[in-house]
């Protein structure tokens, strides 16, 4: 069985994004008022799928840390969000 590990963004196996730049996917953590949540360590992912899988596995922990909503960011561009972590 192959092991799965997240590649670092600077790993040469990670694809280059538009214009040859390395793509870094991150989540921005916010309160329900859209203010940044301090003290929550950030993660960086080589692909959107990796970022989305991670949020699906860790959203409950983020709620416990005071995060109400997240925004998916590719390099410096907001991709989507804010997305609430609370049940509808």
N, C-alpha and C positions, 0 to 999 in steps of 0.2 A: 504494500500500500504506500503510495507516495505521500510524503509529508507536505503539509501546506503551511507556508509562512508568508507573512506580509513582506514585500520587497520595499526597501527604502526608496524614497523618491529619487535619490541620486544613483541608484543601482542601474548599471548599464542595460539591464534586462527590461527596465521600464521604458515604455514608448515615449517618444517626444510628442509634445502637443503641437498646437498650431505654431507655425513659424519656427519650428525646431526647439521650442522651449520645453523643458520638463513640465509635466502636468502634476500639480499637487492638489488633491481633493481634501478639504477640511470641513468641519462643522463649526459654525459660530453658535455659541450658547447664549441664550437670552432669557430675560424674565418675560412675563406676559405683557409687560409694557414696552418690550423691545430693547431694554437696557442690557448691556453685556453682564454676564455672570462671572465674577472674579473667582480665582482659586480653583477652577476646574481645568485639569491638564488637557491640552489639546492633542489630537492624534492627526497624523498626515497619512494619506493613502495614495497609492499609485493609480487607482481606478475609481470611477464612480461606483461600480458594483461593490468594491471592497468597503467604501465609505458607507454605503447603504446597508450592507450586511452587518457592519460593526454597530451602526445606530440601532438596528433591529435587535441586537444582542445586549445592548447596554443602556437603552432608554430608561429603564426603571432606576438604574443607579444614578443616572443624570437627574431624574426627578428628585431623588433623595438628596442630591447635591444642590438643589435649588434652581435647576434649569427647567423652565416652563415650555420653551420652544427652541427650535434649531433652524438654521439656515445652511443649506449646502453651498459651499464655495469652491469654485475651480480657479486656482491661482488667486486672482483678485476680483473675479466676477461671481456675483450671486447667481446660482443656477436655479434654485427654487427655495421657497419658504417665505415667511416663517411657517414652520410645521409644528403644531402643538404636540407635546408629549403626553397630554392629559386625555383621558377617555372622553369621547363625545357626550 
